[in-house]
Amino acid sequence: MIISPIDQQAKTSNRKVKRTRIIIAGGGTGGHIFPAIAIANSLKRINPDVRILFVGAKDKMEMEKVPQAGYDIKGLTIAGFNRSSLIKNILLPFKLIISFFQVRQIFREFKPKIVIGVGGYSTFPVLKYAQSQGISTFIHESNSFAGKSNVLLGKNATKIFVATEGMDKFFPKDKIIITGNPVRASIANSVISKSDGLTFFELNEERKTVLIVGGSLGAKSINEVLYGSIRKIKESNIQLIWQTGKNDKKKYTSVAKGRDYLWVDEFIGRMEMAYAAADIVISRSGAMAVTELCVVGKPAIFVPYPFAAEDHQTVNAMALVEKDAALLVKDNEVNDKLVDTLIALSRDEALQQKLKMNIGALAIKNADEVIAREVLMAIKKNED
């Protein structure tokens, strides 16, 4: 068996990185949390002796999901800029100051040698403090349009892991490594059959199965049009696995009563089952949603969230649409176009196969391992 140079160096460095402590900062959404956990799992798989601490924002979903994955996490008193209500930003400077004091205390206690930022509210104060202390920092930018905080942090970062080409307009070119986005192993390595997926959700093999995902809070525009189109969906021989998100969950989940062609809940705990069961997916186009759909190779209709920073969800979706790898319906056209587009796609087997083939060709399944090995190599260089 031929061992690549990076594998050989990583193996010989294992003894040197024992006891090394790494902080992974970020969260807020599954699109940040699950890649972070995937990176942590790869770090531990390559070197079980590495100690990892997560730092997130209090009251955000990372405070629940990270411990469930088996890792410790510290929460900061911080929030992001609220674009919908300026008055809610009055306390933001004070929260940022408090978070820096909290970060300083965490660093004094944990003494990290490496810090990785994956995006989200907690990334900026953690990486900014690390850089002020001369600690090596790494950034993972999942989107095709970099956030302002990451652009600022990138100037002093050791390396910047990105999902797509062309990111040198945001970051120093010599620091960029194109890795793709890390995907949960349960999805990337899934061998679950469609039949098993349908059985899990108690759905019928005779109907086309459509998975709807709109994020942890839900996509109101998508939810509303589906809520008003249940009869039309049934008549089109379509069944739904519908993740509604937390907002208005009672309203949407109530429609599933007495309808065996609907599975509706606020959250899907076994996404690998949902992907296996689905023939078609309707989704927002956050970076991780796009990445996962490439990995599972499913025909997709993207509805980009129109208020994402710099409209990056549209940029994410268009990167696939331009390669004939997905369809797009604008958020302000959902009422007129989404259900008709779905029904048309469900009846067009040739288009489904074309989208499936093209989106699958864009898949990257080992981003977490590539990132983990680069981080461990940096630790070795620091200690040599």
C-alpha positions as CSV (number, residue, x, y, z in Angstrom):
1,M,0.0,0.0,0.0
2,I,1.3,3.4,-1.0
3,I,1.1,6.0,1.8
4,S,0.9,9.7,0.6
5,P,3.4,12.2,2.1
6,I,0.7,14.1,4.0
7,D,-0.6,10.8,5.5
8,Q,3.0,9.8,6.5
9,Q,3.7,13.1,8.0
10,A,0.4,13.1,9.9
11,K,1.1,9.7,11.3
12,T,4.7,10.6,12.4
13,S,3.3,13.8,14.0
14,N,0.8,11.9,16.2
15,R,3.3,11.5,19.0
16,K,4.1,15.2,19.0
17,V,0.5,16.5,19.1
18,K,-0.5,14.4,22.1
19,R,-2.1,16.6,24.7
20,T,-2.5,19.4,22.2
21,R,-5.6,21.5,22.9
22,I,-7.8,22.8,20.1
23,I,-10.7,25.2,20.3
24,I,-13.4,25.2,17.6
25,A,-15.5,28.3,17.6
26,G,-18.8,29.0,15.9
27,G,-22.3,27.8,15.5
28,G,-25.8,29.4,15.4
29,T,-27.1,27.1,12.6
30,G,-26.7,23.5,11.6
31,G,-24.7,24.8,8.6
32,H,-21.9,25.8,11.0
33,I,-22.4,23.2,13.8
34,F,-22.4,20.0,11.8
35,P,-19.2,20.8,9.8
36,A,-17.5,21.8,13.0
37,I,-18.4,18.4,14.6
38,A,-17.2,16.6,11.4
39,I,-13.8,18.4,11.7
40,A,-13.6,17.5,15.4
41,N,-14.4,13.9,14.7
42,S,-11.7,13.7,12.0
43,L,-9.2,15.3,14.4
44,K,-10.0,12.7,17.1
45,R,-10.0,9.8,14.5
46,I,-6.5,10.8,13.3
47,N,-5.2,11.5,16.8
48,P,-7.4,10.4,19.7
49,D,-5.2,12.3,22.2
50,V,-6.1,15.7,20.9
51,R,-8.3,17.6,23.3
52,I,-11.1,19.7,21.8
53,L,-13.2,22.4,23.3
54,F,-16.1,24.1,21.4
55,V,-17.0,27.7,22.0
56,G,-20.4,28.9,20.9
57,A,-23.1,31.4,21.7
58,K,-25.4,30.9,24.7
59,D,-29.0,29.9,23.9
60,K,-28.0,28.8,20.4
61,M,-28.4,25.3,19.0
62,E,-24.7,24.4,19.4
63,M,-25.2,24.4,23.2
64,E,-27.4,21.3,22.6
65,K,-25.9,19.6,19.5
66,V,-22.3,19.7,20.5
67,P,-22.7,17.9,23.8
68,Q,-24.9,15.3,22.0
69,A,-21.9,14.7,19.8
70,G,-19.7,14.1,22.9
71,Y,-17.8,17.3,23.1
72,D,-17.5,20.0,25.8
73,I,-18.7,23.5,24.9
74,K,-18.5,27.0,26.5
75,G,-21.1,29.6,25.7
76,L,-20.5,33.3,25.2
77,T,-22.9,36.2,25.8
78,I,-22.9,37.4,22.2
79,A,-25.4,38.0,19.4
80,G,-25.1,39.0,15.8
81,F,-26.2,42.2,14.1
82,N,-30.0,42.2,13.7
83,R,-30.9,43.6,10.2
84,S,-34.6,43.6,10.8
85,S,-34.7,45.7,13.9
86,L,-31.9,48.3,14.5
87,I,-33.2,48.9,18.1
88,K,-32.3,45.3,19.0
89,N,-28.6,46.1,18.3
90,I,-28.3,48.7,21.1
91,L,-26.7,46.1,23.5
92,L,-24.5,44.5,20.8
93,P,-21.3,46.5,21.6
94,F,-21.7,45.6,25.3
95,K,-22.2,41.9,24.6
96,L,-19.1,42.0,22.3
97,I,-17.0,43.5,25.1
98,I,-18.4,40.9,27.7
99,S,-17.6,38.1,25.2
100,F,-13.9,39.1,25.0
101,F,-13.6,38.9,28.8
102,Q,-15.3,35.5,28.6
103,V,-12.9,34.4,25.8
104,R,-9.9,35.5,27.8
105,Q,-11.0,33.4,30.8
106,I,-11.6,30.3,28.5
107,F,-8.1,30.7,27.0
108,R,-6.5,31.0,30.4
109,E,-8.2,27.8,31.6
110,F,-7.9,25.7,28.5
111,K,-4.6,27.0,27.0
112,P,-5.3,26.1,23.3
113,K,-2.5,25.9,20.8
114,I,-4.7,26.0,17.7
115,V,-8.1,27.7,17.1
116,I,-10.5,26.9,14.3
117,G,-13.4,29.2,13.3
118,V,-16.3,27.8,11.4
119,G,-18.6,30.8,11.3
120,G,-21.3,32.1,13.6
121,Y,-21.5,34.7,16.3
122,S,-18.7,33.3,18.5
123,T,-16.1,33.0,15.8
124,F,-15.0,36.7,15.7
125,P,-14.2,37.2,19.4
126,V,-12.5,33.8,19.8
127,L,-10.3,34.1,16.7
128,K,-9.6,37.8,17.3
129,Y,-8.3,37.1,20.8
130,A,-6.3,34.1,19.6
131,Q,-4.6,36.2,17.0
132,S,-3.8,38.9,19.5
133,Q,-2.0,36.2,21.6
134,G,0.0,34.8,18.6
135,I,-2.0,31.6,18.5
136,S,-2.4,29.9,15.1
137,T,-5.9,30.3,13.7
138,F,-7.7,28.6,10.9
139,I,-10.9,29.6,9.2
140,H,-13.4,27.5,7.4
141,E,-15.5,29.6,5.0
142,S,-18.4,27.5,3.7
143,N,-20.1,30.0,1.5
144,S,-19.1,31.3,-1.9
145,F,-19.4,34.9,-0.6
146,A,-17.3,35.4,2.5
147,G,-18.7,37.1,5.6
148,K,-17.2,40.4,6.7
149,S,-15.9,38.9,10.0
150,N,-14.0,36.1,8.2
151,V,-12.5,38.6,5.7
152,L,-11.1,40.6,8.6
153,L,-9.9,37.6,10.5
154,G,-8.4,36.1,7.3
155,K,-5.7,38.7,7.1
156,N,-3.9,37.1,10.2
157,A,-5.1,33.5,9.8
158,T,-2.7,30.7,9.3
159,K,-4.8,29.0,6.7
160,I,-8.2,29.5,5.2
161,F,-10.3,26.5,4.1
162,V,-12.8,27.3,1.4
163,A,-15.5,25.4,-0.5
164,T,-15.1,26.9,-3.9
165,E,-12.7,28.5,-6.3
166,G,-12.4,32.3,-6.7
167,M,-12.2,33.1,-3.0
168,D,-8.9,35.0,-3.4
169,K,-11.1,38.1,-3.9
170,F,-11.8,37.8,-0.1
171,F,-8.7,36.2,1.3
172,P,-4.9,36.2,0.7
173,K,-4.3,33.8,-2.1
174,D,-1.3,32.1,-0.4
175,K,-3.4,31.2,2.6
176,I,-6.3,29.5,0.8
177,I,-6.9,25.8,0.6
178,I,-9.9,24.5,-1.4
179,T,-11.3,21.7,0.6
180,G,-15.1,21.8,0.1
181,N,-17.4,21.6,3.0
182,P,-17.3,18.9,5.7
183,V,-20.3,16.6,5.7
184,R,-21.5,14.5,8.6
185,A,-20.2,10.9,8.3
186,S,-23.7,9.6,8.7
187,I,-24.6,11.3,5.5
188,A,-21.4,11.0,3.5
189,N,-20.9,7.3,4.2
190,S,-24.6,6.3,4.2
191,V,-25.6,3.0,2.6
192,I,-29.2,3.2,3.6
193,S,-31.6,2.1,0.9
194,K,-34.6,4.1,-0.3
195,S,-36.9,1.3,1.0
196,D,-35.4,1.5,4.5
197,G,-35.8,5.3,4.4
198,L,-39.4,5.1,3.4
199,T,-40.1,2.5,6.1
200,F,-38.5,4.8,8.7
201,F,-40.9,7.6,7.8
202,E,-43.8,5.1,7.3
203,L,-44.4,6.3,3.7
204,N,-45.5,4.6,0.5
205,E,-43.1,3.3,-2.1
206,E,-45.7,4.0,-4.9
207,R,-45.5,7.8,-4.5
208,K,-42.8,10.3,-5.4
209,T,-41.2,11.4,-2.1
210,V,-40.2,15.0,-1.7
211,L,-38.0,16.2,1.2
212,I,-38.5,19.8,2.3
213,V,-35.9,21.5,4.5
214,G,-35.7,25.1,5.4
215,G,-33.3,25.4,8.3
216,S,-33.8,25.2,12.1
217,L,-36.3,28.1,12.2
218,G,-38.0,27.0,9.0
219,A,-38.6,28.8,5.7
220,K,-41.9,30.6,6.0
221,S,-42.4,31.2,2.3
222,I,-41.9,27.5,1.5
223,N,-44.0,26.4,4.5
224,E,-46.9,28.6,3.7
225,V,-47.2,27.6,0.0
226,L,-47.0,23.9,1.0
227,Y,-49.6,24.4,3.7
228,G,-52.0,25.8,1.2
229,S,-51.3,23.1,-1.5
230,I,-51.8,19.9,0.4
231,R,-54.7,18.7,-1.8
232,K,-52.8,19.5,-5.0
233,I,-49.8,17.6,-3.7
234,K,-51.9,14.5,-2.9
235,E,-53.6,14.6,-6.3
236,S,-50.1,14.7,-8.0
237,N,-49.1,11.4,-6.3
238,I,-46.5,13.1,-4.2
239,Q,-45.7,12.5,-0.5
240,L,-43.7,14.8,1.8
241,I,-41.0,14.5,4.4
242,W,-41.4,18.1,5.7
243,Q,-39.1,19.7,8.2
244,T,-41.0,22.8,9.2
245,G,-38.5,24.4,11.7
246,K,-39.5,25.8,15.0
247,N,-41.6,28.8,13.9
248,D,-45.3,28.0,13.6
249,K,-44.6,24.3,14.0
250,K,-48.0,23.5,15.5
251,K,-49.8,25.0,12.6
252,Y,-47.8,23.1,10.0
253,T,-47.6,19.8,11.8
254,S,-51.4,19.7,12.3
255,V,-51.9,19.0,8.6
256,A,-50.3,15.6,8.9
257,K,-53.1,14.2,11.1
258,G,-55.0,11.6,9.1
259,R,-52.8,12.0,6.0
260,D,-50.5,9.0,5.5
261,Y,-48.7,10.8,2.6
262,L,-47.3,13.4,5.0
263,W,-44.5,13.2,7.6
264,V,-44.2,16.6,9.3
265,D,-42.0,17.7,12.2
266,E,-39.9,20.7,13.2
267,F,-36.7,18.8,13.0
268,I,-35.3,15.6,11.3
269,G,-32.9,13.8,13.6
270,R,-31.9,11.2,11.0
271,M,-31.2,13.2,7.9
272,E,-29.5,10.2,6.3
273,M,-32.9,8.4,6.4
274,A,-34.6,11.5,4.8
275,Y,-32.1,11.8,2.0
276,A,-32.3,8.0,1.3
277,A,-36.1,8.2,1.1
278,A,-36.3,11.3,-1.1
279,D,-36.6,11.4,-4.9
280,I,-36.6,15.3,-4.9
281,V,-35.5,17.9,-2.4
282,I,-36.8,21.4,-1.9
283,S,-34.3,23.5,0.2
284,R,-32.9,26.8,1.1
285,S,-29.4,27.1,-0.4
286,G,-27.1,27.6,2.5
287,A,-23.6,26.3,1.9
288,M,-24.1,23.1,3.9
289,A,-27.5,22.3,2.3
290,V,-25.9,22.6,-1.1
291,T,-22.9,20.5,-0.1
292,E,-25.0,17.7,1.4
293,L,-27.2,17.6,-1.7
294,C,-24.1,17.2,-3.9
295,V,-23.0,14.3,-1.7
296,V,-26.3,12.5,-1.7
297,G,-26.9,13.3,-5.4
298,K,-30.5,14.3,-5.2
299,P,-32.5,16.5,-7.8
300,A,-33.0,19.8,-6.0
301,I,-35.2,22.9,-6.2
302,F,-33.4,25.7,-4.3
303,V,-35.3,28.6,-2.8
304,P,-32.6,31.0,-1.7
305,Y,-33.2,33.0,1.5
306,P,-33.4,36.5,0.1
307,F,-32.1,38.3,3.3
308,A,-28.8,36.3,3.6
309,A,-25.8,38.5,3.8
310,E,-24.7,39.7,0.4
311,D,-27.4,37.4,-1.0
312,H,-24.9,34.6,-0.8
313,Q,-27.6,31.9,-0.9
314,T,-28.5,32.9,-4.4
315,V,-24.8,32.8,-5.3
316,N,-24.6,29.3,-3.8
317,A,-27.6,28.1,-5.8
318,M,-26.6,29.7,-9.1
319,A,-23.2,27.9,-9.0
320,L,-25.2,24.7,-9.4
321,V,-28.0,26.0,-11.7
322,E,-25.4,27.2,-14.2
323,K,-24.0,23.6,-14.3
324,D,-27.5,22.2,-14.9
325,A,-27.3,20.6,-11.5
326,A,-30.3,22.1,-9.8
327,L,-33.4,24.3,-10.3
328,L,-34.1,27.6,-8.7
329,V,-37.3,29.4,-7.6
330,K,-36.9,32.9,-6.2
331,D,-38.4,33.5,-2.8
332,N,-40.8,36.1,-4.1
333,E,-42.0,33.7,-6.8
334,V,-42.7,30.8,-4.5
335,N,-46.5,31.3,-4.4
336,D,-46.8,31.2,-8.2
337,K,-44.0,28.8,-9.2
338,L,-42.8,26.4,-6.5
339,V,-45.6,23.7,-6.4
340,D,-46.0,23.7,-10.2
341,T,-42.2,23.4,-10.6
342,L,-42.2,20.5,-8.2
343,I,-45.0,18.7,-9.9
344,A,-43.4,19.1,-13.3
345,L,-40.1,17.8,-12.1
346,S,-41.8,14.8,-10.3
347,R,-43.2,13.8,-13.7
348,D,-40.0,14.3,-15.7
349,E,-37.8,11.3,-15.1
350,A,-35.2,12.4,-17.7
351,L,-34.7,15.8,-16.0
352,Q,-34.5,14.1,-12.6
353,Q,-31.7,11.8,-13.9
354,K,-29.9,14.8,-15.5
355,L,-29.9,16.8,-12.3
356,K,-29.0,13.8,-10.2
357,M,-25.9,13.0,-12.4
358,N,-24.7,16.6,-12.5
359,I,-25.1,17.5,-8.9
360,G,-23.5,14.2,-7.8
361,A,-20.4,15.1,-10.0
362,L,-19.8,18.1,-7.7
363,A,-19.6,16.1,-4.5
364,I,-16.6,16.3,-2.1
365,K,-16.8,13.8,0.7
366,N,-13.5,14.1,2.6
367,A,-13.2,17.8,3.4
368,D,-13.3,17.1,7.1
369,E,-10.2,14.8,6.8
370,V,-8.3,17.2,4.6
371,I,-8.9,20.1,7.1
372,A,-8.0,17.9,10.1
373,R,-4.7,16.8,8.5
374,E,-3.7,20.4,7.6
375,V,-4.4,21.5,11.2
376,L,-2.3,18.6,12.7
377,M,0.5,19.4,10.2
378,A,0.5,23.0,11.5
379,I,0.8,21.8,15.1
380,K,3.8,19.6,14.1
381,K,5.5,22.6,12.4
382,N,4.9,24.8,15.5
383,E,6.5,22.2,17.7
384,D,9.5,21.3,15.5
